[in-house]
């Protein structure tokens, strides 16, 4: 209950403000400020939330007071009247004094009054007769109380006004009760809005992720399903909601039991009853109430192919090289690149033959990246590097419990990981005979069976194999199956050794010098002429791999080298005959070649080139002019 004595000090302070600070005169009749037209419409829009919340409670309060000579005002936090409801005769008197929608009822505009003073003091207040500062308002009794948001900020005011003869403490109590109801309503609305917003956020997130999500109740009835699950399982949402999950998921009873017993069910491969009976990765999690009782379950479904693609991406099972990474301008390399590009989209098997170090995997990766399978995995496996007892599980995978030490949940093989992509089998000549039979079956039938499993898993894989062996000789020896050879050699590609790539060695030297200098964060070194000739004339039994390592050695040694150029176990006669034919030119031609190569090796720095050649800069300029050497940087 509120008492008159509680308001005396508040009223006294307000009167003082009106006289000293606001300069309000007692004979003022009309408020000094009115908000009209578009400005009032805008003000109502800005306060639409409080108007919407307060209006029903104002009507309830007025229904209680109807005919008793009262009217109610709702104002914004500045004291501007937003709406009025009450007895018409009293409202007309108030309008005659300027108290209407849009009126500024702050103390500065209207002196001491329940609205302005309640807003200033932020407390409920009741004024009667002469407690109003302006004489014209002495005919009223006013009861006002401020409205707060959920953070305690003042956002408006409710005021109940009537003739002063009707003053009663209970009228202020009615206003305060109405304000509390409005504040509670707004808090409830806020909570509902926050819940709805949270739901919208959650719904947007669930429907935007590339993972299928279903929820079921304890009876297995589908409660919700996101868009990705509908797409993955070829479902229409309306056709699966409130239906039992058993209709689309085999083995649900066993899955349910595992989750109920607390064993967990994560990242298991399952089949759904859909058109193609596809396999998916499934995890199931229990939904619990506040008492920790299971009330339902969430099913998280991933497309197994996307899982494999992710595995390939983050385990290096992808192709990074393209045909632009195959360096060389000789005719043999040009023909090889043209031929490999032309067959890149073919699903036929490719057999790449060539000596060690010639770049067979680089060519395989380039074929993959130039094909329509480039967005899927490129899985490489070295058949000679895997123990014979493990190669079957590596290629075809295994089921849980297939053998001692088998991973829980099983493990997919390289063929499954490469599905829709390319599998590269290097050193195919090292594959055991029994595994050659299994590989031949995959080539013929297009499916694999995991070790310990009884399901046939279809795979769509482009197979590229490589070897440095003569497979026909291996067939003669009985170490390679002839039928497999013909299956693999549908598209044969021969990679020439470096010694046969006339003109490519200087290009590759320059290329690897720059690459290794960048890798080692060192400048490109200057190579002495004598060393350069050794590089050009070396037999390179290790081919490009040997040349690349040699260039890294030179960069590390700042242009020098700690490298053995002796030739072992090579056909020296054949090599010398080839070199003799290559070197048939005059001394002047050799001098031009030496100067040109030296300038290129020194990156156009003529001072360095002159030092390497053992001549002064003027002599070098004269010889450049003599031989018309124009492609250099000064």
C-alpha positions as CSV (number, residue, x, y, z in Angstrom):
1,X,0.0,0.0,0.0
2,X,1.3,3.5,-0.9
3,X,0.9,6.5,1.5
4,X,0.7,10.1,0.8
5,X,3.7,10.9,3.0
6,X,5.9,8.7,0.8
7,X,5.5,11.2,-2.1
8,X,6.1,14.5,-0.3
9,X,9.9,14.7,-0.8
10,X,9.5,13.5,-4.4
11,X,6.9,16.2,-5.1
12,X,9.0,18.9,-3.4
13,X,12.0,18.1,-5.6
14,X,9.9,18.1,-8.7
15,X,8.4,21.5,-7.9
16,X,11.9,22.9,-7.4
17,X,13.1,21.5,-10.8
18,X,10.1,23.0,-12.5
19,X,10.8,26.5,-11.0
20,X,14.6,26.6,-11.1
21,X,15.7,24.3,-13.9
22,X,12.7,24.1,-16.4
23,X,11.3,27.7,-15.8
24,X,7.7,26.3,-15.9
25,X,5.1,28.9,-15.1
26,X,2.1,27.9,-13.0
27,X,-0.4,29.6,-15.3
28,X,0.7,27.4,-18.2
29,X,-2.2,25.5,-19.7
30,X,-0.9,23.6,-22.7
31,X,2.2,21.4,-22.9
32,X,5.1,23.0,-24.8
33,X,5.7,20.1,-27.1
34,X,3.5,18.0,-29.3
35,X,4.5,15.2,-31.7
36,X,2.2,15.0,-34.8
37,X,1.8,13.4,-38.2
38,X,4.6,11.3,-39.6
39,X,6.8,11.9,-36.6
40,X,4.1,10.4,-34.3
41,X,3.6,7.5,-36.7
42,X,7.3,6.8,-36.6
43,X,7.3,7.1,-32.8
44,X,4.6,4.5,-32.5
45,X,6.5,2.2,-34.8
46,X,9.6,2.5,-32.6
47,X,7.5,1.6,-29.6
48,X,5.3,-1.0,-31.2
49,X,6.5,-3.7,-28.8
50,X,5.3,-1.8,-25.6
51,X,2.1,-0.7,-27.3
52,X,1.3,-4.3,-28.3
53,X,2.1,-5.6,-24.8
54,X,0.4,-2.9,-22.8
55,X,-2.9,-2.4,-24.8
56,X,-4.6,-5.7,-23.6
57,X,-3.9,-4.9,-19.9
58,X,-5.0,-1.2,-20.4
59,X,-8.3,-2.6,-21.8
60,X,-8.7,-5.0,-18.8
61,X,-8.1,-2.2,-16.3
62,X,-10.5,0.2,-18.1
63,X,-13.2,-2.5,-18.2
64,X,-12.9,-2.5,-14.4
65,X,-13.1,1.3,-14.2
66,X,-15.4,2.0,-17.0
67,X,-17.9,4.8,-16.2
68,X,-16.1,5.9,-13.1
69,X,-14.6,9.0,-14.7
70,X,-11.0,7.8,-15.4
71,X,-8.8,7.5,-18.5
72,X,-5.5,5.7,-19.0
73,X,-2.3,7.0,-20.8
74,X,0.5,4.9,-22.2
75,X,3.7,6.9,-22.9
76,X,7.2,6.2,-24.2
77,X,10.3,6.6,-22.0
78,X,10.4,10.4,-22.7
79,X,6.8,10.9,-21.6
80,X,5.2,11.2,-25.1
81,X,1.6,9.9,-25.0
82,X,1.3,6.9,-27.3
83,X,-2.3,5.8,-26.7
84,X,-5.3,6.9,-24.6
85,X,-8.3,4.8,-23.4
86,X,-11.1,5.8,-21.0
87,X,-14.4,7.6,-20.5
88,X,-15.1,9.9,-23.4
89,X,-16.3,12.9,-21.3
90,X,-13.1,12.9,-19.3
91,X,-10.9,12.4,-22.4
92,X,-12.6,15.5,-24.0
93,X,-11.7,17.7,-21.0
94,X,-8.1,16.4,-21.1
95,X,-7.9,17.1,-24.9
96,X,-9.1,20.7,-24.3
97,X,-6.0,21.1,-22.1
98,X,-3.7,19.5,-24.7
99,X,-3.5,16.1,-23.1
100,X,-3.8,13.8,-26.1
101,X,-1.8,11.3,-28.2
102,X,1.5,12.9,-29.1
103,X,1.6,15.2,-26.0
104,X,4.9,15.6,-24.1
105,X,4.0,14.9,-20.5
106,X,7.6,15.3,-19.2
107,X,8.1,17.8,-16.3
108,X,9.9,20.2,-18.6
109,X,6.8,20.4,-20.8
110,X,3.9,20.0,-18.3
111,X,5.4,20.5,-14.9
112,X,5.0,18.1,-12.0
113,X,2.6,15.3,-13.0
114,X,2.4,11.6,-12.4
115,X,3.9,10.7,-15.8
116,X,6.8,13.1,-15.9
117,X,7.7,12.8,-12.3
118,X,7.4,8.9,-12.3
119,X,9.8,8.8,-15.3
120,X,12.2,11.2,-13.7
121,X,12.3,9.4,-10.3
122,X,11.7,5.9,-11.8
123,X,9.1,5.0,-9.2
124,X,5.3,4.8,-8.9
125,X,3.7,8.0,-7.8
126,X,0.2,9.5,-7.2
127,X,-0.5,13.2,-7.4
128,X,-3.7,14.9,-6.2
129,X,-5.0,18.5,-7.0
130,X,-2.4,21.1,-6.0
131,X,0.5,18.6,-6.0
132,X,0.5,19.3,-9.7
133,X,2.7,22.3,-10.4
134,X,0.5,23.8,-13.2
135,X,-2.7,25.3,-11.8
136,X,-4.8,24.0,-14.7
137,X,-3.9,20.4,-13.6
138,X,-5.3,20.9,-10.0
139,X,-8.6,19.4,-11.2
140,X,-6.9,15.9,-11.6
141,X,-5.7,13.0,-9.6
142,X,-3.0,11.0,-11.5
143,X,-1.3,7.7,-10.7
144,X,1.7,6.7,-12.7
145,X,4.2,3.8,-12.8
146,X,7.2,3.2,-15.1
147,X,7.5,0.1,-17.3
148,X,10.9,-1.6,-17.5
149,X,12.5,-4.1,-20.0
150,X,14.2,-7.3,-19.0
151,X,17.4,-5.4,-18.2
152,X,15.7,-2.9,-15.9
153,X,15.7,0.0,-18.3
154,X,12.7,2.4,-18.3
155,X,10.8,2.0,-21.6
156,X,7.5,3.7,-20.8
157,X,4.8,4.7,-18.3
158,X,1.2,3.9,-17.5
159,X,-0.9,6.7,-16.0
160,X,-4.4,6.6,-14.6
161,X,-6.1,10.1,-14.5
162,X,-9.5,11.2,-13.1
163,X,-11.1,14.1,-11.2
164,X,-9.3,14.9,-8.0
165,X,-12.4,13.9,-6.0
166,X,-11.8,10.3,-7.0
167,X,-8.4,10.1,-5.5
168,X,-7.7,6.8,-3.7
169,X,-4.5,4.9,-2.9
170,X,-6.0,1.8,-4.6
171,X,-5.9,3.5,-8.0
172,X,-2.1,3.6,-7.9
173,X,-2.1,-0.1,-6.8
174,X,-4.1,-0.9,-9.9
175,X,-1.6,0.9,-12.1
176,X,1.4,-0.9,-10.5
177,X,-0.4,-4.3,-10.9
178,X,-1.0,-3.5,-14.6
179,X,2.6,-2.5,-15.1
180,X,3.8,-5.7,-13.5
181,X,1.5,-7.7,-15.8
182,X,2.9,-5.9,-18.8
183,X,6.5,-6.5,-17.8
184,X,5.9,-10.2,-17.2
185,X,4.1,-10.4,-20.5
186,X,7.1,-8.8,-22.3
187,X,9.5,-11.1,-20.5
188,X,7.5,-14.1,-21.7
189,X,7.4,-12.7,-25.2
190,X,11.1,-12.1,-25.1
191,X,11.7,-15.7,-23.9
192,X,9.4,-17.0,-26.7
193,X,11.2,-14.8,-29.2
194,X,14.6,-16.0,-28.0
195,X,13.4,-19.6,-28.1
196,X,12.0,-19.1,-31.6
197,X,15.2,-17.4,-32.8
198,X,17.3,-20.2,-31.2
199,X,15.2,-22.7,-33.0
200,X,15.6,-20.8,-36.3
201,X,19.3,-20.8,-35.9
202,X,19.4,-24.4,-35.0
203,X,17.1,-25.3,-37.9
204,X,19.3,-23.3,-40.3
205,X,22.5,-24.9,-39.1
206,X,21.0,-28.5,-39.2
207,X,19.7,-27.9,-42.7
208,X,22.9,-26.3,-44.0
209,X,25.5,-29.0,-43.0
210,X,26.5,-31.7,-45.3
211,X,25.5,-34.4,-42.9
212,X,22.2,-36.2,-42.6
213,X,20.4,-35.9,-39.2
214,X,17.3,-37.8,-38.0
215,X,15.8,-37.9,-34.5
216,X,13.6,-40.7,-33.3
217,X,11.7,-41.2,-30.0
218,X,12.2,-44.2,-27.7
219,X,9.8,-46.2,-29.9
220,X,11.8,-45.5,-33.1
221,X,9.3,-43.1,-34.5
222,X,11.0,-40.4,-36.7
223,X,10.4,-37.0,-35.1
224,X,12.6,-34.8,-37.4
225,X,14.8,-35.1,-40.4
226,X,17.0,-32.5,-42.1
227,X,17.2,-31.7,-45.8
228,X,20.5,-33.5,-46.3
229,X,19.2,-36.7,-44.9
230,X,16.2,-36.5,-47.3
231,X,18.6,-36.0,-50.2
232,X,21.0,-38.7,-49.2
233,X,18.3,-41.3,-48.5
234,X,16.0,-40.2,-51.4
235,X,13.2,-39.4,-48.9
236,X,10.3,-37.0,-48.8
237,X,10.0,-35.5,-45.3
238,X,6.3,-35.9,-45.0
239,X,6.6,-39.6,-45.9
240,X,9.0,-40.4,-43.1
241,X,7.9,-38.2,-40.2
242,X,6.1,-40.2,-37.5
243,X,7.0,-43.5,-39.3
244,X,9.2,-46.1,-37.7
245,X,12.9,-46.0,-38.6
246,X,12.9,-49.7,-39.2
247,X,11.2,-48.9,-42.6
248,X,14.5,-47.6,-43.9
249,X,17.3,-48.9,-41.7
250,X,18.2,-52.5,-41.5
251,X,19.5,-53.9,-38.2
252,X,17.8,-51.1,-36.2
253,X,16.9,-53.4,-33.3
254,X,20.6,-54.3,-32.7
255,X,21.7,-50.6,-33.0
256,X,19.0,-49.6,-30.5
257,X,20.1,-52.3,-28.0
258,X,23.7,-51.2,-28.2
259,X,22.8,-47.5,-27.5
260,X,20.5,-48.5,-24.7
261,X,23.2,-50.6,-23.0
262,X,25.5,-47.6,-23.2
263,X,28.0,-49.2,-25.6
264,X,27.7,-46.4,-28.1
265,X,27.3,-46.7,-31.8
266,X,29.8,-44.5,-33.8
267,X,31.1,-44.5,-37.3
268,X,29.7,-47.8,-38.4
269,X,28.9,-48.7,-42.0
270,X,25.3,-49.6,-42.5
271,X,22.8,-50.0,-45.4
272,X,19.5,-48.2,-45.8
273,X,16.6,-49.6,-47.6
274,X,16.6,-47.2,-50.6
275,X,16.6,-47.7,-54.3
276,X,20.3,-48.5,-54.7
277,X,20.8,-49.8,-51.1
278,X,23.7,-47.5,-50.6
279,X,26.1,-47.8,-47.7
280,X,26.5,-45.0,-45.2
281,X,28.6,-44.1,-42.2
282,X,26.2,-44.0,-39.1
283,X,26.6,-42.7,-35.6
284,X,23.7,-42.9,-33.1
285,X,23.6,-40.8,-29.9
286,X,21.1,-41.1,-27.0
287,X,18.8,-38.1,-26.1
288,X,18.3,-37.9,-22.3
289,X,15.9,-35.9,-20.1
290,X,16.8,-34.1,-16.9
291,X,16.6,-37.4,-15.0
292,X,19.2,-38.9,-17.4
293,X,16.6,-41.3,-18.9
294,X,16.8,-42.0,-22.6
295,X,13.9,-40.4,-24.4
296,X,15.1,-40.7,-28.0
297,X,18.1,-40.9,-30.3
298,X,19.8,-38.8,-32.9
299,X,21.1,-40.5,-36.0
300,X,24.0,-38.8,-37.8
301,X,24.5,-40.1,-41.4
302,X,27.4,-39.4,-43.6
303,X,27.8,-40.4,-47.3
304,X,30.6,-43.0,-47.2
305,X,32.0,-41.5,-50.4
306,X,32.3,-38.1,-48.9
307,X,34.0,-39.7,-45.9
308,X,36.5,-41.4,-48.2
309,X,37.1,-38.2,-50.1
310,X,37.8,-36.4,-46.8
311,X,40.2,-39.2,-45.7
312,X,42.0,-39.0,-49.1
313,X,42.3,-35.2,-48.8
314,X,43.8,-35.2,-45.4
315,X,46.0,-38.3,-45.7
316,X,47.7,-37.2,-48.9
317,X,45.7,-39.5,-51.1
318,X,45.2,-36.9,-53.8
319,X,47.0,-35.9,-57.0
320,X,48.9,-32.6,-56.9
321,X,50.7,-32.7,-60.3
322,X,49.3,-31.8,-63.7
323,X,50.7,-32.0,-67.2
324,X,52.2,-28.5,-66.7
325,X,54.5,-30.1,-64.1
326,X,56.0,-32.4,-66.7
327,X,59.1,-30.4,-67.7
328,X,60.6,-31.0,-71.1
329,X,60.6,-29.9,-74.7
330,X,62.0,-33.0,-76.5
331,X,59.8,-34.7,-79.1
332,X,59.4,-37.8,-77.0
333,X,58.0,-35.9,-74.0
334,X,55.7,-33.8,-76.3
335,X,54.3,-37.0,-77.8
336,X,53.9,-38.6,-74.3
337,X,52.0,-35.6,-73.0
338,X,49.7,-35.4,-76.0
339,X,48.9,-39.1,-75.9
340,X,48.3,-39.1,-72.1
341,X,46.0,-36.1,-72.3
342,X,44.0,-37.8,-75.1
343,X,43.3,-40.9,-72.9
344,X,42.8,-39.1,-69.6
345,X,39.0,-39.5,-69.6
346,X,39.0,-43.1,-70.6
347,X,38.0,-45.6,-68.0
348,X,40.5,-48.2,-69.4
349,X,43.5,-49.3,-67.5
350,X,46.8,-47.7,-68.1
351,X,50.2,-49.4,-67.9
352,X,53.1,-46.9,-67.5
353,X,56.5,-48.5,-68.1
354,X,59.9,-46.9,-67.6
355,X,63.1,-46.9,-65.6
356,X,63.2,-45.9,-62.0
357,X,63.2,-42.1,-61.5
358,X,61.6,-41.2,-64.8
359,X,58.4,-39.8,-63.3
360,X,55.8,-42.5,-63.7
361,X,53.7,-41.4,-60.7
362,X,53.9,-37.8,-61.9
363,X,52.4,-38.9,-65.2
364,X,49.7,-40.9,-63.4
365,X,48.7,-37.9,-61.3
366,X,48.6,-35.7,-64.4
367,X,46.3,-38.1,-66.1
368,X,44.0,-38.2,-63.0
369,X,43.9,-34.4,-62.8
370,X,43.1,-34.1,-66.4
371,X,40.2,-36.5,-66.2
372,X,36.6,-36.3,-65.1
373,X,37.6,-38.1,-61.9
374,X,39.8,-35.2,-60.6
375,X,37.3,-34.3,-57.9
376,X,37.7,-37.7,-56.3
377,X,40.6,-39.5,-54.7
378,X,43.9,-40.5,-56.2
379,X,45.1,-43.4,-54.1
380,X,48.7,-44.6,-54.6
381,X,50.1,-47.8,-53.3
382,X,53.5,-49.3,-53.8
383,X,53.1,-53.0,-54.3
384,X,56.8,-53.6,-53.6
385,X,56.8,-51.8,-50.3
386,X,54.0,-53.7,-48.5
387,X,54.6,-57.1,-46.9
388,X,52.9,-59.9,-48.8
389,X,50.7,-60.9,-45.9
390,X,49.3,-57.3,-45.6
391,X,48.8,-56.3,-49.2
392,X,45.3,-58.0,-49.5
393,X,44.0,-56.0,-46.5
394,X,45.5,-52.8,-47.8
395,X,43.9,-53.2,-51.2
396,X,40.5,-54.7,-50.2
397,X,40.1,-53.8,-46.5
398,X,38.8,-56.0,-43.7
399,X,35.8,-56.4,-41.4
400,X,35.9,-56.2,-37.6
401,X,37.3,-59.5,-36.1
402,X,38.7,-60.7,-39.5
403,X,42.0,-61.4,-37.8
404,X,43.9,-60.8,-34.6
405,X,44.5,-57.0,-34.3
406,X,41.8,-56.1,-36.8
407,X,40.5,-52.6,-36.1
408,X,37.1,-52.2,-34.4
409,X,34.5,-51.4,-37.0
410,X,36.7,-52.8,-39.8
411,X,38.7,-50.8,-42.3
412,X,38.1,-49.9,-45.9
413,X,40.7,-50.9,-48.5
414,X,42.4,-48.6,-51.0
415,X,39.9,-49.6,-53.7
416,X,37.0,-48.3,-51.6
417,X,38.9,-45.1,-50.8
418,X,39.5,-44.6,-54.5
419,X,35.9,-45.1,-55.5
420,X,34.9,-42.8,-58.4
421,X,38.6,-41.8,-58.5
422,X,41.9,-43.4,-59.5
423,X,44.0,-46.0,-57.9
424,X,47.7,-46.1,-58.8
425,X,49.5,-49.4,-58.3
426,X,53.2,-48.7,-58.5
427,X,55.7,-51.6,-59.0
428,X,52.9,-53.8,-60.1
429,X,55.6,-56.4,-61.1
430,X,56.2,-57.0,-57.4
431,X,52.6,-58.1,-56.7
432,X,52.4,-61.7,-55.4
433,X,50.6,-64.2,-57.8
434,X,47.7,-64.9,-55.5
435,X,47.0,-61.2,-55.2
436,X,47.2,-60.9,-59.0
437,X,44.2,-63.2,-59.1
438,X,42.2,-61.0,-56.7
439,X,43.1,-57.9,-58.8
440,X,42.0,-59.6,-62.0
441,X,38.6,-60.3,-60.3
442,X,38.2,-56.7,-59.4
443,X,39.0,-55.7,-63.0
444,X,36.5,-58.2,-64.4
445,X,33.6,-57.8,-62.0
446,X,33.9,-54.3,-60.6
447,X,33.5,-55.1,-56.9
448,X,35.6,-56.0,-53.8
449,X,35.0,-58.1,-50.8
450,X,36.7,-57.3,-47.5
451,X,38.7,-59.9,-45.6
452,X,36.3,-61.6,-43.2
453,X,33.2,-60.1,-44.9
454,X,30.5,-61.6,-47.0
455,X,29.3,-58.5,-48.7
456,X,30.4,-57.4,-52.2
457,X,31.1,-53.7,-52.4
458,X,30.8,-52.2,-55.9
459,X,33.7,-49.9,-56.9
460,X,34.1,-47.5,-59.8
461,X,37.8,-47.1,-60.0
462,X,40.2,-46.1,-62.8
463,X,43.3,-48.3,-62.5
464,X,46.8,-47.0,-63.5
465,X,49.7,-49.3,-62.9
466,X,53.4,-48.7,-63.3
467,X,56.6,-50.8,-63.4
468,X,60.3,-50.6,-64.2
469,X,60.3,-54.3,-65.2
470,X,59.7,-55.9,-68.5
471,X,56.4,-57.7,-67.7
472,X,56.6,-60.0,-70.7
473,X,59.9,-61.3,-69.4
474,X,58.2,-61.8,-66.0
475,X,55.4,-63.7,-67.7
476,X,58.1,-66.0,-69.2
477,X,59.6,-66.5,-65.7
478,X,56.1,-67.4,-64.3
479,X,56.1,-64.4,-61.8
480,X,53.3,-62.4,-63.6
481,X,50.0,-63.6,-65.0
482,X,49.6,-63.2,-68.7
483,X,45.8,-62.6,-68.5
484,X,46.4,-59.8,-66.0
485,X,49.0,-58.3,-68.2
486,X,46.6,-57.9,-71.1
487,X,44.0,-56.5,-68.8
488,X,46.4,-53.9,-67.5
489,X,48.1,-52.9,-70.8
490,X,45.0,-51.7,-72.6
491,X,46.6,-48.3,-72.8
492,X,50.4,-48.7,-72.6
493,X,52.7,-45.6,-72.0
494,X,56.5,-45.7,-72.2
495,X,58.4,-43.0,-70.3
496,X,61.8,-42.4,-71.9
497,X,64.9,-42.3,-69.7
498,X,66.6,-39.0,-69.2
499,X,69.6,-39.9,-71.4
500,X,67.3,-40.2,-74.4
501,X,65.6,-36.8,-73.9
502,X,68.0,-34.8,-76.1
503,X,67.9,-31.1,-75.1
504,X,65.9,-31.5,-71.9
505,X,68.8,-31.8,-69.5
506,X,69.6,-28.0,-69.6
507,X,65.9,-27.2,-69.1
508,X,65.6,-29.5,-66.2
509,X,68.9,-28.2,-64.6
510,X,67.5,-24.7,-64.7
511,X,64.1,-25.8,-63.4
512,X,65.5,-27.8,-60.4
513,X,68.0,-25.1,-59.5
514,X,65.2,-22.6,-59.1
515,X,63.0,-25.0,-57.2
516,X,65.7,-26.1,-54.8
517,X,66.9,-22.6,-54.2
518,X,63.4,-21.6,-53.2
519,X,63.0,-24.6,-51.0
520,X,66.3,-24.0,-49.2
521,X,65.8,-20.3,-49.1
522,X,69.1,-19.7,-50.9
523,X,70.0,-17.8,-54.1
524,X,70.3,-19.7,-57.4
525,X,74.0,-20.6,-57.6
526,X,76.3,-20.0,-60.6
527,X,77.6,-23.3,-62.0
528,X,81.1,-23.4,-63.4
529,X,81.5,-24.3,-67.0
530,X,83.4,-27.5,-66.4
531,X,80.7,-28.7,-64.0
532,X,78.0,-27.7,-66.4
533,X,79.5,-29.9,-69.1
534,X,79.7,-32.8,-66.7
535,X,76.0,-32.4,-66.0
536,X,75.2,-32.3,-69.7
537,X,77.2,-35.4,-70.5
538,X,76.4,-37.5,-67.5
539,X,74.6,-40.8,-68.2
540,X,72.0,-40.2,-65.4
541,X,71.2,-43.9,-64.5
542,X,68.8,-42.6,-61.8
543,X,67.1,-40.4,-64.4
544,X,65.2,-37.3,-63.2
545,X,65.2,-38.3,-59.5
546,X,69.0,-38.4,-59.7
547,X,69.2,-35.1,-61.5
548,X,66.9,-33.5,-59.0
549,X,68.9,-34.7,-56.0
550,X,72.1,-33.5,-57.8
551,X,70.7,-30.0,-58.2
552,X,69.8,-29.9,-54.5
553,X,73.4,-30.8,-53.7
554,X,74.7,-28.0,-55.9
555,X,72.3,-25.4,-54.3
556,X,73.4,-26.6,-50.8
557,X,77.1,-26.3,-51.9
558,X,76.6,-22.8,-53.4
559,X,77.5,-23.9,-56.9
560,X,80.0,-26.6,-56.0
561,X,79.2,-30.3,-55.8
562,X,80.1,-33.3,-53.8
563,X,78.9,-35.8,-56.3
564,X,80.3,-38.9,-58.0
565,X,79.8,-38.7,-61.8
566,X,81.3,-42.1,-62.4
567,X,79.2,-44.4,-64.6
568,X,78.6,-47.9,-63.3
569,X,76.9,-50.8,-65.1
570,X,75.9,-48.8,-68.1
571,X,76.3,-49.3,-71.8
572,X,79.2,-46.9,-72.2
573,X,79.7,-47.6,-75.9
574,X,76.1,-46.8,-76.8
575,X,76.3,-43.7,-74.6
576,X,79.6,-42.5,-76.2
577,X,78.3,-43.1,-79.7
578,X,75.2,-41.0,-78.9
579,X,77.4,-38.2,-77.4
580,X,79.9,-38.3,-80.3
581,X,77.0,-37.7,-82.7
582,X,75.7,-34.9,-80.5
583,X,79.0,-33.1,-80.2
584,X,79.9,-33.0,-83.9
585,X,80.3,-29.2,-84.3
586,X,83.1,-26.7,-84.9
587,X,85.1,-25.1,-82.1
588,X,83.4,-21.7,-82.8
589,X,80.0,-23.5,-82.4
590,X,81.2,-24.9,-79.1
591,X,82.4,-21.4,-78.0
592,X,79.0,-19.9,-78.8
593,X,77.3,-22.7,-76.9
594,X,79.6,-22.3,-73.9
595,X,79.1,-18.5,-73.7
596,X,75.3,-18.8,-74.1
597,X,74.9,-21.5,-71.4
598,X,77.2,-19.6,-69.1
599,X,75.2,-16.4,-69.4
600,X,72.0,-18.3,-68.8
601,X,73.6,-20.0,-65.8
602,X,74.6,-16.7,-64.4
603,X,71.1,-15.3,-64.9
604,X,72.3,-12.6,-67.3
605,X,75.0,-11.3,-65.0
606,X,77.8,-10.6,-67.5
607,X,80.4,-9.9,-64.9
608,X,79.9,-13.3,-63.3
609,X,79.8,-15.0,-66.7
610,X,83.1,-13.4,-67.6
611,X,84.7,-14.7,-64.4
612,X,83.4,-18.2,-65.0
613,X,84.6,-18.2,-68.7
614,X,88.0,-16.8,-67.6
615,X,87.8,-13.7,-69.9
616,X,87.4,-10.0,-69.2
617,X,84.0,-8.3,-69.6
618,X,85.1,-6.4,-72.9
619,X,86.2,-9.7,-74.5
620,X,82.8,-11.2,-73.5
621,X,81.0,-8.3,-75.1
622,X,83.0,-8.7,-78.3
623,X,82.1,-12.4,-78.5
624,X,78.4,-11.7,-77.8
625,X,78.4,-9.4,-80.7
626,X,80.4,-11.8,-82.9
627,X,78.0,-14.7,-82.3
628,X,74.9,-12.5,-82.3
629,X,73.9,-13.7,-78.8
630,X,70.9,-11.6,-78.0
631,X,68.8,-13.5,-75.5
632,X,70.4,-12.4,-72.2
633,X,69.8,-9.8,-69.5
634,X,72.3,-7.0,-69.0
